[in-house]
Amino acid sequence: MSPDITISIVSHGQAGLVDQLLQDIDGSEAGHWLKEVIITCNMPEQHAFHLASAPIRIIENDVRKGFGENHNAAFKHCQSAFFCVVNPDIRLKHNPLPALISCIQGRSAGVAGPRVVNSEGGLEDSARPFPSPVTVLKKLVGNRAASLYPDDAVPGTPDWVAGMFMLFDSKAFAQVGGFDEGYFLYYEDADICARLSRAGWPVVYCNGAEVVHDARRDSHRKLRYLKWHLGSMLRFFRLSACRFLSGK
């Protein structure tokens, strides 16, 4: 296959993690599927990024931007059929791209997410039902499973796939206008999956592709991140209600 994927990575002073990810891209031969890797430095940092198998474009922000705004800015440079959003703390043991592309093409999907495991090999909840006020309340009282699919029953077409690794059909991403920049952090992934589905682009979970995620649960440790999380959740509920009432 000719290189037809653009990867977008946003670094928040995470040059070391990005370097590891780039090494994994080379080592897994994923780079041979890439047209370009776009790395956005969302804050000043020392870096010397290198990738043997694909060109790199560096964007250095003067001011910090949110998750969606950064990836939307990267997409403006995308000239490939597929656009892949990847967090810096993703690791690749194998090349997940062929299986993900097959999942997208087989279902005419707008976005595909891989099976995501943690560094110990445990399955992460990267494919999820849409949250609701009821499931959030159940989660707050300790019923975490209320907001998740069972590990052994994740559907091939979930409501949404998590933003640590999302492979988009570029036409679909452009059609829905990319990420909603009204979110600064959290729930941009749920929102874009909802809009893709409404536009006729299925969301797919590709169990045949796997990546490793070294999760950084900042919303559990820092008040600022918790505020962003709660604000994004309320925005998602409000917009979902508005779309339901309007029939759009």
Rosetta silent file (secondary structure, phi, psi, omega in degrees, C-alpha in Angstrom):
SEQUENCE: MSPDITISIVSHGQAGLVDQLLQDIDGSEAGHWLKEVIITCNMPEQHAFHLASAPIRIIENDVRKGFGENHNAAFKHCQSAFFCVVNPDIRLKHNPLPALISCIQGRSAGVAGPRVVNSEGGLEDSARPFPSPVTVLKKLVGNRAASLYPDDAVPGTPDWVAGMFMLFDSKAFAQVGGFDEGYFLYYEDADICARLSRAGWPVVYCNGAEVVHDARRDSHRKLRYLKWHLGSMLRFFRLSACRFLSGK
SCORE:     score description
SCORE:     0.000 S_00000001
   1 L     0.000  136.906  176.210    0.000    0.000    0.000 S_00000001
   2 L   -72.570  150.972 -178.327    1.247    3.493   -0.816 S_00000001
   3 L   -58.754  120.033 -176.124    1.617    5.827    2.207 S_00000001
   4 L  -143.468   28.461  179.207   -1.842    7.243    2.796 S_00000001
   5 E  -130.728  134.427  171.032   -2.105    8.033    6.518 S_00000001
   6 E  -108.080  127.813  176.711   -1.246   11.230    8.379 S_00000001
   7 E  -101.406  136.273  175.999   -0.607   10.856   12.123 S_00000001
   8 E  -116.203  123.876  178.686   -1.186   13.775   14.493 S_00000001
   9 E  -125.017  133.252  176.715    0.555   13.785   17.882 S_00000001
  10 E  -112.478  124.653 -179.155    0.307   16.610   20.433 S_00000001
  11 E  -105.620  129.649  174.871    3.126   16.947   22.960 S_00000001
  12 L  -110.243   66.082 -174.552    2.683   18.775   26.266 S_00000001
  13 L    70.480   30.845 -173.431    6.362   18.762   27.204 S_00000001
  14 L  -114.677   37.848 -175.778    6.374   15.015   26.475 S_00000001
  15 H   -56.043  -36.936  179.166    9.273   14.795   24.031 S_00000001
  16 H   -62.344  -43.151  177.944   10.575   11.632   25.706 S_00000001
  17 H   -66.609  -41.822  179.198    7.253    9.829   25.210 S_00000001
  18 H   -61.625  -41.983  177.606    6.993   11.065   21.634 S_00000001
  19 H   -58.225  -42.781  178.592   10.510    9.766   20.925 S_00000001
  20 H   -63.120  -42.188  179.173    9.493    6.318   22.215 S_00000001
  21 H   -63.627  -42.105  178.547    6.370    6.354   20.043 S_00000001
  22 H   -63.205  -39.248  175.843    8.397    7.323   16.964 S_00000001
  23 H   -61.777  -39.294  178.225   10.797    4.451   17.668 S_00000001
  24 H   -65.615  -38.515  178.901    7.798    2.119   17.870 S_00000001
  25 H   -61.336  -45.088  176.892    6.482    3.424   14.544 S_00000001
  26 H   -64.894  -45.868 -174.757    9.813    2.612   12.913 S_00000001
  27 H   -68.028  -30.564 -178.492   10.178   -0.704   14.693 S_00000001
  28 L   -90.472   -2.213 -176.264    6.673   -1.947   13.877 S_00000001
  29 L    67.457   13.571  175.130    6.942   -0.864   10.222 S_00000001
  30 H   -63.103  -29.016 -177.671    3.865    1.314   10.715 S_00000001
  31 H   -60.546  -25.425 -179.647    5.886    4.172    9.221 S_00000001
  32 H   -70.623  -12.670  177.994    5.730    2.589    5.769 S_00000001
  33 H   -95.291   -1.888 -170.179    1.979    3.291    5.777 S_00000001
  34 E  -101.196  139.396  170.981    2.448    6.976    6.622 S_00000001
  35 E   -86.195  -36.711 -177.921    2.484    9.999    4.391 S_00000001
  36 E  -165.179  150.547  169.370    3.490   12.304    7.265 S_00000001
  37 E  -113.975  123.923  179.281    3.678   12.585   11.047 S_00000001
  38 E  -106.783  119.094  179.826    2.620   15.975   12.422 S_00000001
  39 E  -111.075  119.217  178.195    3.897   16.733   15.931 S_00000001
  40 E  -101.730  119.439  174.153    2.413   19.746   17.679 S_00000001
  41 E   -88.180  107.114 -173.716    4.418   21.128   20.609 S_00000001
  42 L   -82.749   -3.617  175.310    1.717   22.691   22.757 S_00000001
  43 L  -153.616  157.256 -179.014    4.307   24.283   25.038 S_00000001
  44 L   -60.401  134.605  177.722    8.010   25.161   24.623 S_00000001
  45 L  -158.192  154.899  175.084   10.245   22.101   24.906 S_00000001
  46 L   -82.954  131.445 -179.509   13.606   20.787   23.777 S_00000001
  47 L  -153.220  157.399  173.501   13.264   18.117   21.117 S_00000001
  48 L  -146.485   61.949 -173.096   15.100   16.409   18.293 S_00000001
  49 L   -63.860  138.020 -179.729   12.367   14.226   16.837 S_00000001
  50 L  -140.971  135.619  175.382   13.496   11.657   14.299 S_00000001
  51 L  -140.392  122.069 -175.703   11.607    9.107   12.219 S_00000001
  52 L   -76.232  -28.277 -167.087   13.393    7.032    9.596 S_00000001
  53 L   -99.725   -3.970 -179.034   10.336    5.755    7.765 S_00000001
  54 L  -159.161  154.777  177.267    8.224    8.900    7.182 S_00000001
  55 L   -69.422  151.978  176.858    8.534   12.704    7.052 S_00000001
  56 E  -118.714  136.305  171.548    7.891   14.754   10.186 S_00000001
  57 E  -115.052  131.079  179.535    6.262   18.192   10.345 S_00000001
  58 E  -107.150  129.114  172.015    6.685   20.190   13.590 S_00000001
  59 E  -114.748  127.061  179.582    4.142   22.774   14.740 S_00000001
  60 E  -116.025  114.414 -176.694    5.157   24.919   17.714 S_00000001
  61 L   -77.967  140.271  172.356    2.330   26.795   19.411 S_00000001
  62 L   -78.281  -32.347  176.427    2.805   30.294   20.812 S_00000001
  63 L  -130.595  152.364 -178.676   -0.121   29.670   23.186 S_00000001
  64 L   -69.456  141.424  177.494   -1.527   26.422   24.490 S_00000001
  65 L  -123.052  163.526  179.172   -4.524   25.015   22.649 S_00000001
  66 L   -78.774  171.968 -178.001   -7.035   22.319   23.484 S_00000001
  67 H   -53.218  -54.676 -176.317   -7.068   18.748   22.216 S_00000001
  68 H   -65.727  -41.777 -179.163   -9.517   19.363   19.394 S_00000001
  69 H   -63.171  -40.354  179.064   -8.043   22.669   18.263 S_00000001
  70 H   -64.429  -46.453 -178.728   -4.566   21.162   18.013 S_00000001
  71 H   -71.326  -33.391  174.928   -5.669   18.160   15.961 S_00000001
  72 H   -63.192  -40.191  178.062   -7.902   20.307   13.747 S_00000001
  73 H   -64.112  -39.093  177.027   -4.904   22.542   13.010 S_00000001
  74 H   -65.173  -38.262 -177.372   -2.847   19.467   12.109 S_00000001
  75 H   -62.844  -25.316  178.060   -5.627   18.202    9.826 S_00000001
  76 L   -61.406  -21.811  178.621   -5.295   21.350    7.710 S_00000001
  77 L   -95.386   -4.066 -174.009   -1.964   19.876    6.525 S_00000001
  78 L   -73.659  126.014  176.809   -3.405   16.412    5.905 S_00000001
  79 L  -125.704   32.190 -177.483   -3.226   15.259    2.280 S_00000001
  80 L  -123.578  165.645 -177.576   -3.932   11.586    2.875 S_00000001
  81 L   -71.861  -23.250 -177.505   -7.027    9.382    2.809 S_00000001
  82 E  -129.553  146.560 -178.199   -6.773    8.666    6.536 S_00000001
  83 E  -128.269  122.808 -172.156   -6.040   10.888    9.540 S_00000001
  84 E  -117.515  122.470  177.823   -4.853    9.267   12.763 S_00000001
  85 E   -97.614  122.998 -175.133   -4.956   10.927   16.195 S_00000001
  86 E  -134.219  130.202  174.725   -2.464    9.352   18.619 S_00000001
  87 L   -74.301  151.140  179.612   -1.573   10.282   22.199 S_00000001
  88 L   -61.823  -26.714 -176.053    2.146   10.506   23.091 S_00000001
  89 L   -91.076   20.321  171.932    1.785    7.764   25.727 S_00000001
  90 E   -86.997  139.536  173.797    0.743    5.141   23.168 S_00000001
  91 E  -122.165  146.337 -178.586    3.192    2.310   22.481 S_00000001
  92 L  -117.049  119.573  171.582    3.148   -0.035   19.486 S_00000001
  93 L   -91.212  -30.284  178.832    4.266   -3.643   19.705 S_00000001
  94 L  -137.040  166.381  179.249    2.821   -4.407   16.272 S_00000001
  95 L   -80.457  111.781 -178.638    1.541   -2.335   13.362 S_00000001
  96 L   -86.328   -8.002 -168.213   -2.196   -1.711   13.970 S_00000001
  97 H   -68.954  -42.428  179.933   -2.815    0.285   10.781 S_00000001
  98 H   -58.451  -44.403 -179.421   -3.621   -2.463    8.227 S_00000001
  99 H   -66.131  -38.594  179.735   -6.333   -3.963   10.442 S_00000001
 100 H   -65.575  -42.221  178.223   -7.798   -0.542   11.247 S_00000001
 101 H   -63.652  -40.584  177.795   -7.989    0.430    7.585 S_00000001
 102 H   -61.381  -39.505  177.871   -9.677   -2.897    6.786 S_00000001
 103 H   -63.152  -42.862  179.465  -12.255   -2.206    9.520 S_00000001
 104 H   -65.177  -48.504 -176.217  -12.984    1.243    8.098 S_00000001
 105 H   -68.905  -34.281 -178.746  -13.219    0.073    4.506 S_00000001
 106 H   -68.520  -25.756 -177.646  -15.257   -3.010    5.367 S_00000001
 107 H  -117.889    8.490 -175.514  -17.972   -0.959    7.077 S_00000001
 108 L    49.267   47.147 -172.846  -17.618    2.357    5.219 S_00000001
 109 L   -86.560  161.342  176.154  -16.880    3.789    8.655 S_00000001
 110 L   -90.659  -29.081 -178.395  -15.880    7.281    9.677 S_00000001
 111 E  -153.896  147.423  175.619  -13.528    6.262   12.473 S_00000001
 112 E  -131.193  142.623  174.421  -11.981    3.111   13.897 S_00000001
 113 E  -121.437  145.237 -179.876  -10.384    2.478   17.267 S_00000001
 114 E   -85.666  170.226  166.263   -8.090   -0.426   18.188 S_00000001
 115 E   -65.901  130.293 -177.981   -8.146   -2.744   21.149 S_00000001
 116 E  -117.365  127.199  176.942   -6.245   -0.824   23.857 S_00000001
 117 E  -120.332  156.955  176.156   -4.375   -2.551   26.674 S_00000001
 118 L   -84.966 -179.226 -174.119   -2.400   -1.134   29.579 S_00000001
 119 L   -66.993  -16.883  176.101    1.281   -1.827   30.200 S_00000001
 120 L   -92.752   -1.641  179.275    0.356   -4.981   32.171 S_00000001
 121 L    93.860    0.306  178.700   -1.746   -6.298   29.287 S_00000001
 122 L   -75.787  143.934 -178.564   -5.137   -5.574   30.845 S_00000001
 123 E   -70.701  130.928  175.386   -7.924   -4.430   28.547 S_00000001
 124 L   -94.256  159.135 -178.158   -8.787   -0.705   28.776 S_00000001
 125 L   -87.042   68.528 -175.429  -12.275    0.716   28.278 S_00000001
 126 L   -91.399   -7.935  174.058  -11.477    2.367   24.949 S_00000001
 127 E  -124.105  123.130 -164.727  -14.823    1.550   23.314 S_00000001
 128 E  -138.553  154.308  166.568  -17.752    2.840   25.328 S_00000001
 129 L   -73.270  155.344  175.412  -21.485    3.505   25.404 S_00000001
 130 L   -62.062  140.044  177.202  -22.387    7.186   25.439 S_00000001
 131 L   -71.429  157.175  174.372  -22.514    8.495   29.010 S_00000001
 132 L  -140.003  161.705  176.664  -25.771    9.647   30.524 S_00000001
 133 H   -55.003  -34.180 -179.449  -26.596   11.416   33.800 S_00000001
 134 H   -67.183  -47.238 -178.844  -27.850    8.064   35.133 S_00000001
 135 H   -67.418  -32.082  177.299  -24.654    6.156   34.334 S_00000001
 136 H   -65.711  -42.386  178.435  -22.552    9.003   35.760 S_00000001
 137 H   -63.663  -41.009  178.099  -24.502    8.857   39.037 S_00000001
 138 H   -63.127  -38.706  179.129  -24.092    5.083   39.197 S_00000001
 139 H   -65.413  -38.503 -179.460  -20.363    5.486   38.604 S_00000001
 140 H   -64.017  -29.961 -179.730  -20.113    8.065   41.408 S_00000001
 141 L   -93.170   11.268  171.980  -21.604    5.605   43.892 S_00000001
 142 L   106.228   -2.853  179.650  -19.111    2.937   42.898 S_00000001
 143 L   -93.951   73.659 -176.061  -20.792    1.093   40.019 S_00000001
 144 H   -61.663  -33.842 -176.252  -18.080    1.776   37.441 S_00000001
 145 H   -65.752  -15.975 -177.596  -19.340   -1.005   35.143 S_00000001
 146 H   -63.224  -24.999 -176.685  -22.608    0.878   34.592 S_00000001
 147 H  -104.092   12.839 -174.481  -20.886    3.132   32.054 S_00000001
 148 L  -127.199  159.028  166.223  -18.923    0.380   30.243 S_00000001
 149 L   -80.645  150.979  172.046  -19.406   -2.519   27.886 S_00000001
 150 L   -61.805  143.812 -177.906  -18.491   -5.923   29.347 S_00000001
 151 H   -54.771  -35.414 -176.067  -14.889   -6.821   28.448 S_00000001
 152 H   -93.883   10.005 -176.945  -16.035   -9.921   26.585 S_00000001
 153 H  -142.079   36.032  176.266  -18.888   -8.198   24.755 S_00000001
 154 L   -71.224  123.075 -176.361  -17.534   -4.983   23.248 S_00000001
 155 L   -71.574  156.404  176.893  -19.607   -4.455   20.074 S_00000001
 156 L   -68.662  -22.193  177.205  -18.031   -3.989   16.670 S_00000001
 157 L  -125.807   78.019  178.974  -19.928   -0.706   16.364 S_00000001
 158 L   -72.717  171.773  175.365  -19.753    0.988   19.793 S_00000001
 159 L   -64.261  -44.284 -179.023  -21.139    4.434   20.519 S_00000001
 160 E  -154.144  155.000  175.107  -17.641    5.909   20.687 S_00000001
 161 E  -116.066  145.531 -170.280  -13.968    5.074   20.702 S_00000001
 162 L   -75.554  151.531 -169.988  -11.525    6.897   22.950 S_00000001
 163 L   -75.999    0.039  178.448   -9.256    9.647   21.710 S_00000001
 164 L   -68.504  -22.757  176.126   -5.918    8.097   22.675 S_00000001
 165 E  -158.826  109.309 -179.919   -5.921    6.404   19.223 S_00000001
 166 E  -134.150  125.927  175.063   -8.492    7.158   16.507 S_00000001
 167 E  -105.588  117.412 -176.943   -8.110    6.463   12.783 S_00000001
 168 E  -103.210  144.681  159.273  -10.463    8.636   10.709 S_00000001
 169 E   -70.361  123.042 -174.156  -11.508    8.519    7.113 S_00000001
 170 H   -60.397  -34.015  178.569  -10.341   12.009    6.129 S_00000001
 171 H   -64.478  -40.517 -179.930  -13.509   12.681    4.118 S_00000001
 172 H   -67.195  -43.874 -179.955  -15.635   11.896    7.157 S_00000001
 173 H   -59.112  -43.925  179.991  -13.503   14.052    9.473 S_00000001
 174 H   -67.714  -39.074 -176.362  -13.803   16.982    7.072 S_00000001
 175 H   -61.670  -38.808 -178.509  -17.541   16.493    6.527 S_00000001
 176 L   -90.975    3.354  176.233  -18.381   16.863   10.229 S_00000001
 177 L    81.557   19.652  178.553  -15.939   19.758   10.681 S_00000001
 178 L    69.869 -158.215 -179.869  -13.410   17.880   12.790 S_00000001
 179 L   -72.362  149.669  173.753  -13.398   18.105   16.561 S_00000001
 180 L   -77.466  112.831 -176.172  -15.648   20.584   18.363 S_00000001
 181 L   -76.807   -1.570  173.084  -13.190   23.171   19.690 S_00000001
 182 L   -69.049  -19.225  170.871  -15.695   24.218   22.343 S_00000001
 183 L   -89.541  134.760  175.480  -14.258   21.341   24.359 S_00000001
 184 L   -91.032  -39.748 -179.551  -10.789   22.069   25.723 S_00000001
 185 L  -159.763  136.678  179.841  -10.089   18.586   27.046 S_00000001
 186 L    82.115  139.848  174.673  -12.238   15.436   27.447 S_00000001
 187 L    71.626   -0.617  172.780  -15.352   14.282   25.544 S_00000001
 188 H   -62.079  -34.965 -178.989  -14.176   15.612   22.169 S_00000001
 189 H   -68.975  -43.515  177.193  -13.913   11.954   21.139 S_00000001
 190 H   -62.356  -42.378 -177.847  -17.450   11.109   22.267 S_00000001
 191 H   -63.282  -46.491 -177.064  -18.799   14.223   20.559 S_00000001
 192 H   -69.380  -32.703  176.731  -17.178   13.591   17.171 S_00000001
 193 H   -66.343  -38.441  177.134  -18.285    9.955   17.206 S_00000001
 194 H   -63.241  -42.545 -178.547  -21.865   11.081   17.857 S_00000001
 195 H   -71.240  -35.609  176.251  -21.717   13.553   14.983 S_00000001
 196 H   -62.824  -45.129 -179.590  -20.134   11.006   12.625 S_00000001
 197 H   -61.312  -42.815  179.620  -22.872    8.489   13.385 S_00000001
 198 H   -65.691  -27.333  179.251  -25.594   11.073   12.769 S_00000001
 199 L   -86.856    3.699  177.010  -23.935   11.931    9.448 S_00000001
 200 L    90.600   15.710  178.787  -24.057    8.285    8.357 S_00000001
 201 L  -109.706  106.416 -178.611  -20.450    7.352    9.174 S_00000001
 202 L   -62.104  154.242  172.680  -20.312    4.315   11.500 S_00000001
 203 E  -103.782  129.255 -176.476  -17.915    4.103   14.434 S_00000001
 204 E  -125.041  147.684  174.576  -16.069    0.768   14.591 S_00000001
 205 E  -108.024  122.658 -174.150  -14.004   -1.079   17.188 S_00000001
 206 E  -105.757   95.721 -177.246  -11.251   -3.151   15.613 S_00000001
 207 E   -67.811  -17.878 -179.401  -10.372   -6.024   17.938 S_00000001
 208 E   -82.964   -4.041  176.227   -7.728   -7.196   15.468 S_00000001
 209 E  -115.180  138.582 -176.580   -5.580   -4.111   16.032 S_00000001
 210 E  -136.660  138.609  172.858   -3.892   -3.513   19.388 S_00000001
 211 E  -132.520  162.839  179.035   -1.953   -0.669   20.998 S_00000001
 212 E  -108.981  133.823 -178.357   -0.574   -0.146   24.515 S_00000001
 213 E  -121.975  121.623  174.944   -1.634    2.881   26.561 S_00000001
 214 L   -93.978   86.778 -167.969    0.280    4.156   29.585 S_00000001
 215 L   -64.982  139.849  176.073   -2.661    6.067   31.014 S_00000001
 216 L  -118.017   96.657 -173.364   -2.142    9.427   32.757 S_00000001
 217 L   -86.027   66.863 -175.303   -5.269   10.010   34.855 S_00000001
 218 H   -64.815  -30.557 -177.837   -4.700   13.708   35.564 S_00000001
 219 H   -65.906  -17.649  178.050   -8.397   14.412   36.179 S_00000001
 220 H   -87.355   -9.364 -172.598   -8.093   12.162   39.249 S_00000001
 221 L  -120.459  -24.958 -173.612   -5.137   14.114   40.625 S_00000001
 222 L  -124.697  132.265 -176.482   -5.464   17.770   39.670 S_00000001
 223 H   -60.271  -38.985 -178.866   -8.414   20.062   40.371 S_00000001
 224 H   -60.579  -43.314 -179.668   -7.979   21.936   37.074 S_00000001
 225 H   -68.693  -35.652  177.956   -8.277   18.724   35.067 S_00000001
 226 H   -64.787  -39.314  177.461  -11.294   17.638   37.099 S_00000001
 227 H   -63.736  -42.972  176.574  -13.007   20.953   36.294 S_00000001
 228 H   -60.378  -42.212 -178.207  -12.293   20.469   32.586 S_00000001
 229 H   -62.049  -48.629 -178.974  -13.661   16.933   32.810 S_00000001
 230 H   -66.738  -40.507  178.886  -16.889   17.992   34.496 S_00000001
 231 H   -63.575  -40.438  178.750  -17.349   21.002   32.205 S_00000001
 232 H   -67.272  -38.682  178.176  -16.870   18.860   29.103 S_00000001
 233 H   -61.314  -45.210  179.898  -19.320   16.268   30.414 S_00000001
 234 H   -65.075  -37.489  176.990  -21.989   18.925   30.963 S_00000001
 235 H   -63.009  -42.666 -179.886  -21.357   20.342   27.469 S_00000001
 236 H   -62.353  -45.022  179.365  -21.759   16.874   25.961 S_00000001
 237 H   -62.523  -42.461 -178.219  -25.058   16.313   27.790 S_00000001
 238 H   -64.896  -46.180 -178.856  -26.367   19.755   26.773 S_00000001
 239 H   -67.822  -36.322  178.175  -25.452   19.355   23.092 S_00000001
 240 H   -63.106  -42.006  179.737  -26.811   15.797   23.015 S_00000001
 241 H   -65.198  -41.775  179.028  -30.125   17.023   24.420 S_00000001
 242 H   -63.409  -41.116  179.053  -30.271   19.862   21.889 S_00000001
 243 H   -67.129  -38.582  178.944  -29.593   17.494   18.980 S_00000001
 244 H   -63.841  -45.797 -177.936  -32.236   15.067   20.236 S_00000001
 245 H   -67.420  -32.787 -179.081  -34.852   17.803   20.556 S_00000001
 246 H   -86.431  -12.288 -178.278  -34.012   19.248   17.144 S_00000001
 247 L    75.710   16.296 -178.547  -33.871   15.845   15.466 S_00000001
 248 L  -105.743    0.000    0.000  -30.382   16.589   14.101 S_00000001
